Amino acid sequence: MANTTAEALAGPQPIVDGQRPTWQHVLIYTFVIVPMVAFVAAVPAAWGWGIHWHDLGMMIVFYVIACLGVTVGYHRHFTHKSFKAQTWLRVLLGIAGSLAVQGSVIRWVADHRRHHAYSDKEGDPHSPWLFGTSPVAVAKGFVHAHFGWLFERAETNVRRFVPDLLADRAIMRVSNSFAWLVVASLVLPAVIGGLITWSWWGALTGFFWAGVVRMGVLHHITWSINSICHMIGHQPFKSRDKSRNFWPLAILSMGESWHNLHHADPTCARHGVLRGQIDISARLIWVFEKFGWARDVRWPTTSRLAKLRSRA
């Protein structure tokens, strides 16, 4: 109680709190650069050696699980509380999101809540508009928003942005297990590939395609929401920032690229609300609701959407 009172008297918590340790910083560079290199090497590798059906199948399965873990779990559930879920489902969503290797649930949610609090303004960790609007500034901003911001050592203050998750023992256990989940994200495809082919070569190709390349593809899709979807596309709804809808990424991002509505109404469980806007993440939440695993889902309403559009 004394500590809580002291923090209250001290005023609002700072946006950032300390710097990332050197060993963690080295790992950030490793898990950003290595999958990026693998992503680039995938084309000549496929041309030279081809890709077997089991590698492609594993790559798709692991991609979908990890991507939905981020979009449904990390983003719509933990960050914005678009729906409530049973504890076992929350844990599974946290584990699935961790397999994307984009940070622990605590760190990811803290960064994203900070992004929404200061979207496209000073304090936003990954806005592409922080350096100005000249061609050079825009190019620099794109790189910063896409992945450059990950190399900054200052860490978002989790006590300010995710006190609810810090008090959640089940999710803290998931967050503290992040290192082991990263290992699992890479080792499981190798083990499955080795068992399917009963060979070390199958283990190696499983590790490469369903592990590292899959990670690289998902990284760039997620990063594109931060960069491209704040620069290019349409704005059918009024928001306080430069968020936009970019339809070419809709399926690969599981509906996250309908980014303008999301910033106009952040807690909405569906981002693709207009005709023809595919939102796979919203459909999965709908399935959870039908089975009784999710409740209090914040679906869009006609009146709410009309109000948001009338201000555009």
C-alpha positions as CSV (number, residue, x, y, z in Angstrom):
1,M,0.0,0.0,0.0
2,A,2.9,2.4,0.8
3,N,4.5,1.8,-2.6
4,T,1.2,2.4,-4.4
5,T,0.6,5.6,-2.4
6,A,4.1,6.8,-3.2
7,E,3.7,6.2,-6.9
8,A,0.3,8.1,-6.9
9,L,1.9,11.1,-5.2
10,A,4.8,11.0,-7.6
11,G,2.4,11.7,-10.5
12,P,2.1,10.0,-13.9
13,Q,4.6,7.3,-14.8
14,P,7.1,8.3,-17.5
15,I,6.6,7.0,-21.1
16,V,9.9,5.1,-21.1
17,D,11.6,3.4,-18.2
18,G,15.3,2.5,-18.5
19,Q,17.2,0.9,-21.4
20,R,17.3,-2.6,-22.8
21,P,20.3,-4.7,-21.5
22,T,23.1,-5.2,-24.0
23,W,22.4,-9.0,-24.3
24,Q,18.8,-8.3,-25.1
25,H,19.7,-5.7,-27.6
26,V,22.0,-8.2,-29.4
27,L,19.2,-10.7,-29.6
28,I,16.9,-8.0,-31.1
29,Y,19.4,-7.4,-33.9
30,T,19.7,-11.1,-34.4
31,F,16.0,-11.9,-34.6
32,V,15.4,-8.9,-36.9
33,I,18.3,-9.4,-39.3
34,V,18.5,-13.2,-39.6
35,P,14.9,-13.7,-40.6
36,M,15.2,-10.8,-42.9
37,V,18.2,-12.4,-44.6
38,A,16.3,-15.7,-44.8
39,F,13.3,-14.0,-46.3
40,V,15.5,-12.6,-49.1
41,A,17.3,-15.9,-49.5
42,A,14.0,-17.8,-49.8
43,V,13.6,-17.0,-53.5
44,P,17.0,-18.3,-54.8
45,A,16.6,-21.3,-52.3
46,A,13.3,-22.2,-53.8
47,W,14.6,-21.8,-57.3
48,G,17.7,-23.9,-56.6
49,W,16.4,-26.7,-54.4
50,G,12.6,-26.2,-54.5
51,I,10.3,-26.4,-51.5
52,H,8.6,-29.7,-50.5
53,W,4.9,-29.8,-49.8
54,H,5.5,-30.6,-46.1
55,D,7.8,-27.6,-45.7
56,L,5.2,-25.3,-47.4
57,G,2.4,-26.9,-45.3
58,M,4.3,-26.4,-42.1
59,M,5.2,-22.8,-43.1
60,I,1.5,-22.0,-43.6
61,V,0.3,-23.6,-40.4
62,F,2.9,-22.0,-38.2
63,Y,2.3,-18.7,-40.0
64,V,-1.4,-18.8,-39.4
65,I,-1.1,-19.8,-35.7
66,A,1.5,-17.1,-34.9
67,C,-0.2,-14.4,-37.0
68,L,-3.6,-15.0,-35.3
69,G,-1.8,-15.1,-32.0
70,V,-0.7,-11.6,-32.6
71,T,-3.8,-10.2,-34.3
72,V,-6.5,-11.8,-32.1
73,G,-4.4,-12.3,-29.0
74,Y,-1.7,-9.7,-28.6
75,H,-3.7,-7.0,-30.4
76,R,-7.4,-7.2,-30.2
77,H,-7.7,-9.1,-26.9
78,F,-4.7,-8.0,-24.7
79,T,-4.1,-4.5,-26.0
80,H,-7.6,-3.3,-26.8
81,K,-9.8,-5.6,-24.8
82,S,-12.2,-6.1,-27.8
83,F,-13.5,-9.2,-26.1
84,K,-13.2,-11.2,-22.9
85,A,-12.0,-14.8,-23.0
86,Q,-11.8,-17.8,-20.7
87,T,-8.4,-18.1,-18.9
88,W,-7.3,-21.1,-20.9
89,L,-8.0,-19.3,-24.2
90,R,-6.1,-16.2,-23.0
91,V,-3.1,-18.4,-22.2
92,L,-3.2,-20.1,-25.6
93,L,-3.5,-16.8,-27.4
94,G,-0.5,-15.5,-25.5
95,I,1.5,-18.6,-26.4
96,A,0.5,-18.4,-30.0
97,G,1.4,-14.7,-30.2
98,S,4.8,-15.4,-28.7
99,L,5.5,-17.9,-31.5
100,A,5.7,-14.9,-33.9
101,V,8.9,-13.8,-32.1
102,Q,7.9,-10.1,-31.9
103,G,8.4,-9.7,-28.2
104,S,6.7,-11.0,-25.1
105,V,3.0,-10.2,-24.6
106,I,3.9,-7.6,-21.9
107,R,6.4,-5.8,-24.1
108,W,4.3,-6.0,-27.3
109,V,1.1,-4.7,-25.6
110,A,3.0,-1.9,-23.8
111,D,4.5,-0.7,-27.1
112,H,1.2,-0.8,-28.9
113,R,-0.8,1.0,-26.2
114,R,1.9,3.7,-26.3
115,H,1.5,3.8,-30.1
116,H,-2.3,4.5,-29.8
117,A,-1.8,7.0,-27.0
118,Y,0.6,9.1,-29.2
119,S,-0.3,7.9,-32.7
120,D,1.7,9.8,-35.4
121,K,2.9,12.3,-32.7
122,E,5.9,12.7,-30.5
123,G,6.0,9.7,-28.2
124,D,4.7,7.2,-30.8
125,P,7.4,4.5,-31.0
126,H,7.0,3.8,-34.7
127,S,5.3,6.6,-36.6
128,P,6.7,7.1,-40.2
129,W,6.0,10.9,-39.8
130,L,8.3,11.8,-37.0
131,F,11.0,13.3,-39.2
132,G,9.0,15.5,-41.5
133,T,7.4,15.3,-45.0
134,S,10.3,15.9,-47.3
135,P,11.3,12.9,-49.6
136,V,14.3,12.1,-47.4
137,A,12.3,12.5,-44.2
138,V,9.6,10.2,-45.5
139,A,12.1,7.6,-46.5
140,K,13.8,7.8,-43.1
141,G,10.4,7.6,-41.5
142,F,9.4,4.5,-43.4
143,V,12.5,2.6,-42.3
144,H,12.0,3.8,-38.8
145,A,8.4,2.7,-38.7
146,H,9.0,-0.6,-40.5
147,F,11.8,-1.9,-38.2
148,G,14.2,0.8,-37.3
149,W,12.4,1.6,-34.1
150,L,13.1,-1.9,-32.8
151,F,16.8,-0.9,-32.4
152,E,16.1,1.9,-30.0
153,R,17.2,0.9,-26.5
154,A,14.7,2.9,-24.4
155,E,11.9,0.6,-23.2
156,T,8.3,1.5,-22.9
157,N,7.2,1.8,-19.3
158,V,5.2,-1.3,-18.6
159,R,3.9,0.1,-15.3
160,R,2.3,2.9,-17.1
161,F,0.8,1.1,-20.1
162,V,0.1,-2.5,-18.9
163,P,-0.6,-2.5,-15.2
164,D,-3.6,-4.9,-15.8
165,L,-1.3,-7.5,-17.4
166,L,1.3,-7.1,-14.7
167,A,-1.4,-8.1,-12.2
168,D,-2.4,-11.1,-14.3
169,R,-0.5,-14.1,-13.0
170,A,-1.4,-16.4,-15.8
171,I,-0.3,-14.0,-18.5
172,M,2.8,-13.0,-16.6
173,R,3.8,-16.7,-16.7
174,V,3.4,-16.7,-20.4
175,S,5.4,-13.5,-20.8
176,N,8.2,-14.8,-18.6
177,S,8.3,-18.0,-20.7
178,F,8.9,-16.0,-23.9
179,A,12.5,-17.2,-24.4
180,W,11.4,-20.9,-24.3
181,L,8.5,-20.2,-26.7
182,V,11.0,-18.6,-29.2
183,V,13.0,-21.8,-29.0
184,A,9.9,-23.8,-29.6
185,S,8.9,-21.6,-32.6
186,L,12.2,-22.6,-34.3
187,V,12.7,-26.1,-33.0
188,L,9.2,-27.6,-33.6
189,P,9.3,-27.1,-37.4
190,A,12.7,-28.8,-37.5
191,V,11.5,-31.7,-35.3
192,I,8.4,-32.2,-37.4
193,G,10.3,-31.9,-40.7
194,G,12.8,-34.5,-39.5
195,L,10.1,-36.9,-38.4
196,I,8.1,-36.5,-41.6
197,T,11.1,-37.2,-43.8
198,W,13.1,-39.2,-41.3
199,S,16.2,-37.3,-42.2
200,W,18.4,-34.5,-41.0
201,W,17.8,-32.7,-44.3
202,G,14.1,-32.6,-43.6
203,A,14.8,-31.1,-40.2
204,L,17.1,-28.5,-41.8
205,T,14.5,-27.5,-44.4
206,G,11.7,-27.5,-41.8
207,F,13.8,-25.1,-39.6
208,F,14.5,-22.9,-42.6
209,W,11.1,-22.6,-44.2
210,A,8.6,-23.1,-41.4
211,G,10.9,-21.5,-38.8
212,V,13.1,-18.7,-40.0
213,V,11.5,-17.8,-43.4
214,R,8.0,-17.9,-41.9
215,M,9.2,-15.6,-39.1
216,G,10.7,-13.2,-41.6
217,V,7.5,-13.1,-43.7
218,L,5.3,-12.5,-40.6
219,H,7.7,-9.8,-39.3
220,H,7.4,-7.8,-42.5
221,I,3.6,-8.2,-42.7
222,T,3.3,-6.9,-39.1
223,W,5.8,-4.1,-39.7
224,S,3.9,-3.1,-42.8
225,I,0.9,-2.2,-40.6
226,N,3.1,0.3,-38.8
227,S,4.7,1.7,-41.9
228,I,2.6,1.3,-45.1
229,C,-0.8,1.5,-43.3
230,H,0.2,4.9,-41.9
231,M,1.3,6.2,-45.3
232,I,-0.7,4.7,-48.2
233,G,-4.3,3.8,-48.7
234,H,-7.8,5.1,-48.0
235,Q,-9.4,6.8,-45.0
236,P,-13.1,6.2,-45.0
237,F,-13.4,6.9,-41.3
238,K,-12.2,9.8,-39.2
239,S,-9.2,9.3,-37.0
240,R,-6.8,11.5,-35.2
241,D,-3.8,10.3,-37.1
242,K,-2.8,9.2,-40.6
243,S,-3.9,5.5,-40.4
244,R,-5.2,4.1,-43.6
245,N,-6.7,1.0,-45.2
246,F,-4.3,-1.0,-47.5
247,W,-6.3,-3.8,-49.1
248,P,-3.4,-5.9,-50.6
249,L,-2.3,-6.9,-47.1
250,A,-5.8,-7.8,-45.8
251,I,-5.5,-11.6,-46.0
252,L,-1.8,-12.0,-45.1
253,S,-2.4,-9.7,-42.1
254,M,-5.6,-11.5,-41.1
255,G,-7.6,-8.3,-41.4
256,E,-5.1,-5.9,-39.6
257,S,-4.6,-3.8,-42.7
258,W,-8.1,-2.3,-42.4
259,H,-6.2,0.0,-40.2
260,N,-8.2,3.2,-40.5
261,L,-11.3,1.9,-38.8
262,H,-9.1,0.4,-36.1
263,H,-7.7,3.8,-35.2
264,A,-11.1,5.4,-35.5
265,D,-12.6,2.8,-33.1
266,P,-9.7,1.0,-31.4
267,T,-11.7,-1.4,-29.2
268,C,-13.8,-2.7,-32.1
269,A,-13.3,-6.5,-32.6
270,R,-13.8,-6.2,-36.4
271,H,-11.5,-4.0,-38.4
272,G,-12.8,-4.8,-41.9
273,V,-16.4,-3.4,-41.6
274,L,-17.2,-2.4,-45.1
275,R,-18.5,-4.6,-48.0
276,G,-15.8,-6.9,-49.3
277,Q,-13.3,-6.3,-46.5
278,I,-12.1,-9.7,-45.4
279,D,-11.2,-9.9,-41.7
280,I,-10.1,-13.4,-40.7
281,S,-9.3,-12.4,-37.2
282,A,-12.8,-11.1,-36.6
283,R,-14.2,-14.4,-37.9
284,L,-12.1,-16.3,-35.4
285,I,-13.3,-14.2,-32.6
286,W,-16.9,-14.9,-33.8
287,V,-16.1,-18.6,-33.6
288,F,-14.8,-18.2,-30.1
289,E,-18.0,-16.4,-29.2
290,K,-20.3,-19.1,-30.7
291,F,-18.5,-21.8,-28.6
292,G,-18.9,-19.7,-25.5
293,W,-15.1,-19.2,-25.1
294,A,-15.4,-15.4,-25.6
295,R,-17.9,-13.0,-24.4
296,D,-18.7,-9.2,-24.3
297,V,-17.4,-8.9,-27.9
298,R,-17.3,-5.3,-29.0
299,W,-18.8,-5.7,-32.5
300,P,-19.4,-2.7,-34.7
301,T,-22.8,-1.2,-34.8
302,T,-24.5,0.6,-37.7
303,S,-25.0,3.8,-35.6
304,R,-21.4,3.8,-34.5
305,L,-20.1,3.4,-38.0
306,A,-22.4,6.0,-39.4
307,K,-21.2,8.5,-36.7
308,L,-17.6,7.8,-37.5
309,R,-18.2,8.1,-41.3
310,S,-20.2,11.3,-40.9
311,R,-17.3,13.0,-39.4
312,A,-15.0,12.1,-42.3
